[in-house]
Structure formats: structure tokens, C-alpha cells
Amino acid sequence: MWKRVSAGVAGGALLAGVAGAAFAEEQVGDDNSVDVSVSIEDTGEGTLAMSVAGTSTSLAEAESGDAAVRQFDGALPTVTVTDTRTAEEIPEGAFWYVLGSASSFVGDAGQPEITSDHLGWSPVLQNDDGSGNVATGGDVDTVMDEGDGTPNDNVGLAGQELLAMALTSESAIGSWEASADLTLKVPAETAPGAYSSTLTLSLFE
């Protein structure tokens, strides 16, 4: 019996080798394609999602009140967090929050970069219903501002800073809009030119 089994295995390997060689022959004729379609019905489950009203914003020079500092102000496009889930779909104890961080400002003509700690913000909840279910993060000063010296002083958007958060996801079902006043402060001797930075917003739960 062992001899018969061995012969069968060897024969199978030989046949596989022949088939592989046949598949490697030159293609005859053109390719033909098949469109594959499928209809996936809505399961009715809700989602937690974030959208931003624009992909860019500009800062305009403003009075800094300090001859050694140049200040530029603007606004973050509206950030909307929408939760269409039911209370039963939300994990117990879950809460969502939006963080923002900025890259260094890069000049258009090889100027030295302006580090992101020169950019600060003041978050605001645009559709505050007074419930307290959603709150904004605190103001973030720039490196050109003097803090009160406490270890918790936030300096610029160099790290991830809180824009807004739900105290619990279940209490914040619905749609919420937040923005922030942006402020860039640089030394008066900063090289002139056009600078650009990327402010990244992320939604977590």
C-alpha cells in the first residue's frame, strides 16, 4: 500500500507541473472584463463622524500692542461632529473628543521656518445649547505670550490640543459645531514672505 500511495503523490506532482507549464503559454486574444456589482443595504446603524467646512484659512495682520511682536489673526473653519447612533449602540463610558495640532510655517522663498508654537487658538462652541454636554478646550497661548508659570501652561499648537469634547457620547447624540479663533505671533524681525502650515484635526472616542 505504501508503494501505491507514493506513486500517486509523485504522479500528482507531475500533473501539477504540466498544468503550470500550460498556464505560462503566450496569451491568445484580448482580455475580457466583467463588471461586478453588489447592493449593500443600510443596516440602520448610526455613525460618529467629523467634517470640516473648508480646507484652508488665511491669517491677516492685526495690532499686537507690542512693537517687538507682529500678530496675525484668523478663524478655523467650522468643525462639525455628528453622532447618529442610538444610546444602545454607544459603548458604556465612551466620550468623543477633537484634537488639533499644527506643523511649522514654511516660507515660499527659503525663509527660516516659523515653529508651530507661535500659533495659538481660542476654541468656541458655535451651537451651544446650554446643556453642558459638549465643552471646548482651553485657550492655547503662543510662545510669544507670557504664561503664569504653572506646569500646565499650553504653548502653541505644537502638540495635540483639545478643540471640543463630549462629556459622554450618549449625552451628546446629535450634531455639534465648533471653531477657534487663530492667532499667530512672531518677532517683528521675521523675514517677510508667504508662509503656510497644516493644521490637523482628529476625532477620537
N, C-alpha and C positions, 0 to 999 in steps of 0.2 A: 504493500500500500504506500509506503514512504517513497518508493521509486516513482509510482504513478503520480503522486501529489507533486513531487519535484519536477517532473516533466511538464505537468500542467502549468506550474508557475513560470517555468522557462518559456513555454510556448506563449503565455500571456504577455510576457515582457517583449518577446519578439514581435507579436502582433501590434503592441503599443508603439514600438519603434517604427514599424511600417506606416502606421497611421500618421505619426508625427511627420514623417518624411513627405507624405502625400499632402498634408496641410501647408507645407512650406513651398509648394509649387507656385509658379507665376500666376497672378490673378488674371482671370478671364472676364472681360466686360467691365462696365462701370459699377460703382457702388449703388446700392438701393437703400433708401431710408424709410423708416417707419415712424410716424408721429405718434407718440404715446401720450394719452390724456387720461386724467382722472378727476373726479369730482369729490372733494372732501367737504362734507357738510359741517356747518358750525355746531360745535358741541354745546354751545351756550355758556361755556366757562368764561369768566371775566379775566382781565389782564391788568397789570400795573405797568404803566409806560410813561415816558417823558418825551416832550417835544420842545423845541426852541423856535421862537418866532422869526429868527433871522440867523444868517451865517456870518455876519460881520457887524461891526460898530466902529465909530470913529470918536476920537477924543479931541476936544477943542480947548485952546488955551484960556485960562481963567486967572483972575487975580489971586495970587498966593499970599499976599500980605507980608512977604519976606523977600527982600531984594536978592538974597542968595539962592532962592528957590523958584523954579518955574513949575507951574501947575497946569494940568490938562484934565478936563472933566468929560464924562460921557455916561452912557447908561447901557447896562446889559440888556439884550433883547429878552422879552418875556419868556420865562421858563414855565411850562405847564406840566404838572404831574396829574395824571388821570388814573383812577383806580375804579375799574368796573366790576371787581369781584364782589361776591356776597360775603357776609361775615363768616359763613361756613367754609369758604374757600381760603380764608386767610389763616396762616399758621398762628397758633396761640403765642402771644407775646411779641409778634412781629411789628416792626415800625420801619417806615421808609425815610430816607434822607438823601439830599442832593449836595454833593461836594464840588468845589471848583478849584482849579489851580491853573497858573499861567506860566508860559515859557518866557524866556528873556526876550526883550525887544531887540530885533536885529535891524541894523541900518541898511539903507539901499546903496550906500557907497563906501562900505568898509569901515563905517564908524565903529567905535567901541560899543559893545552891547550894553543895553540898559537892563540890569538884572530885574527879575520879576518881583523882588521885594520892594521895588519902587512903586508897584501898583497895589492900591488898596480898594476896598469896596464897603458899601453900606447896604446890606440886604433889606428888602421891603416886601411884604406880602400884599399883593395887589387886590385880592378878593377876600380880605379878612372878614369873616362873619361874626367875629367876637366870641366864638366858641372856645378858642384856645386849643383846638385840636391840632392845628398846624402852627409852628413857630419858625421865625427866621433865625439865622445865625447872628452873632455879634458883629459889630463894625471891625474891620481889619485896617489898621493904620499902615502907612508906608514906612520904609526905613528912614525917611526924611522927617518923620514926626517923632516927637519925644513921648515915650510911654511913661507910665508911672513907676516903672522899675520893678514891677511884680513879675514872677516867673511865667505867668500866663499871658503876658503881652504877645499878641499876634503881630507879626511884622510882614506885611505884604502877602501876595498870593503865591509865594514860592512853594508852599506846601498845600495840601488839600484843606480847604476851609469850608465851613458849613454855610450853605445858602439858605436852606429850609429843611424842616423835618416834621414828620407826623409824630405826635406823642404815642399813638398806636395806629397801626394801619386800619384796624376795624373802625376806629372813631373818625378816620379821615377818608372814608369811602366817598368818591365824587371827584371833582376837578379843582385843582388849586393852582394859582398863578403867582409867581414870584419874580422879582427882578432885583437889580442892585445899582446904586449909583457908583460909578467907577472914578477913581482919582489916581492920576499918575503924577508923581512929584520927582523932579530931577534937579541936579545942581544947575545954577544959572549958566555955567560954562560948558554945559553939554553940547557936543557937536551938533550943528543943525542938519536937517535931512528928514527923510521919511523913515519911520520905524514901524515894525509890525511884530505882533506877538500872537500866540494861540492860547485862548482860554478854554480849557477842557472842563466840561460839566459831566458828572457821572451820577447816576441814580443807583442807590443800594437799598437793600432790605435785609 
